[in-house]
Amino acid sequence: MSARIRPLPGILALGWVIAMAVALLTLPALRIAPNRLVVGTPVYGLEVFGWWVAAILASGALCVGLLVAATTRRRALVALGFLALCAILLALGLGAGAAHRMVGQPPAARASLGAGIWSAAALLSFTMGFAVQASRIAGLGLFVPVLLLAILGTAGHLGAFDSLSLAVEYAARREAVNEAVLQHLGLAGGAVLLGIAGAVLLSLWRRGQGLVAILVGGVQVIPAVALLGALVALVSGLLRLVPSLRDIGLSALGAGPALIGIAAYLLLPLWRGLATALRAPDPASLDAATGLGLTRSQILWRLRLPLGAPILVGALRVAAVQSLGLATLGALIGAGGLGRIVFDGMAQFAPDLILLGAIPIVALSLGAERGLSLAEDAARLRLRA
Amino acid sequence: MTLIKRVRPALGLGLTGLALGAVSLPPVAIRLAEALGEPPRRALDLHRLSELAWQHLQLAGTGFILVALAGIAFGILATRDFAAAARPAIDSIAAGAQAVPPVVVVALALPVLGFGGPPTLLALVAYGVMPVLRGTVGGIQAVSPDALDAARAVGLTKAQILTRVELPLAWPVILEALRTALVLAVATAAVGALAGASTLGTPIIAGLQNQNTVPMLQGAAATAALAFLGDAALILVAGMLRR
């Protein structure tokens, strides 16, 4: 592989610098409010960061400049490092700015993040994504966000963001959030396992593949809220018919129907992936294997599954991301998870509480997407070797 | 291919939709709930049900039309020569957007836009544009270079190549993306009930909260019916437009 990389188009870089300046200088960086429910008065970037804002803008511009000129991997990596530094400076500056402004305020007062900061964060992460792509180092797309999270997490632990509303909200319900993350992972993971079991069973039914295709495709058309609602009714009816099912832990509201409902949507990607993966070896190698006297199960384990591995991991990636998203709705039927925090926030009309639930959902989905696509690439590379 | 053959998939979807629609009717839903052993409760009357269905249809329909127009337009722009450099950016934004489930978009739009239809419509458009854009870009990029060379050789202008070669050849892929977007629109409108939009999701959410199975079943069946019927209608219209 050559070291030459694809540079960032100049026009995009110019747009980036202008958008960044607009975000940091003219949109509110923070909003200071007397309590968590009202929209606060805006505080702009220059007031929060002082002249640091110029340093952040300048180094941001330098980075995109490097990416425009980027013809080597080293330049891309330098740009990436500086961008990460910008992000850290921005976060620490915000924490300090908020702390400065919260001095002497009543305890209910809140400093929440403004539109300018969200835009700046989006711009930064977009460019960092570009730099990661340009560096062409596998795994960097997962490593950099994890490293950034670790640094910011440590800073947060040391109290750097204690004055920001999100941190206040988290401190107030640390236990609940941590438990919700675990529940969410359990729900999503359980549904993936159930979906895999279902997909394997469905693909064993050779004669009925046409019908299976119609059914698993049809499920996708049903809105998730509707399917979950109908499942609650069906499961409670089933429990009335066969009360002994309660003894094995099934109940009309809770994790049971949520797992079934989420898994139903995962059947399509998993079943389709399984079918495609099993067909991955070409007929000639299958003939050769049969000729060598391999049994059907040996062909499955030694030929079909290894050759189909990248496709299987790809299907798993799609299913995992879907599952993490759908698990949010589980909270509607009492299955808990991060959805509960989001819905609590909606019920209280508290934006920071909504964010407190939404940010981990998005982070988990992105993490699963990145992690499994790395695994997919690795499986593909191993095949080629 | 004859018209009948092209629209045949719509038949099964349409029949499923009609069956589900029938389940949502008050007498049927009450019988069904009784069969499930539920105590007989008051059902949503036909008037209220059709009102909710109409509002659901308006919200999802408006959102879908906006999504289709914006998605296809941006998709065409993204495949023009001048935008070649921006294509990887579009891809990564689309991949990122996929990681945000529709219910989270609805939730995040709530503090910005307030209760009711608007946050739902915004969520619906923001969320649905990406699959259509991606489908359009994918479909146009999959058009074989030979076909484009041939079109250029016979002297077609760029606009003619777009309307006579690229879009017709990409259409099956775009249609698939539009179907996904339509189903997504119906589903997001249902989730919008959480943000106070009055749709068929409303009886589902309310029924879940006060353990009232009959309206919940009605809402669920009617929402699903709307999704199936919409999907069938889209296939039908697409089949008839393509002579």
Interface residues (C-beta under 8 A of the other chain):
Chain A: R6 P9 I11 L12 F126 G129 F130 Q133 I214 G218 Q220 V221 I222 P223 A224 V225 A226 L227 G229 A230 V232 A233 L234 S236 G237 R240 L241 V321 L324 G325 L326 T328 L329 L332 I333 G339 V342 F343 G345 M346 F349 P351 I354 L355 G357 A358 I361 V362 S365 L366 E369
Chain B: G12 L13 T16 A33 A35 L36 G37 E38 A85 A86 P88 A89 S92 I93 A95 G96 Q98 A99 V100 P101 P102 V103 V104 A107 L108 L110 P111 V183 V186 A187 A190 V191 A193 L194 A195 L200 G201 I204 I205 G207 L208 T213 M216 L217 G219 A220 A221 T223 A224 A227 F228 D231
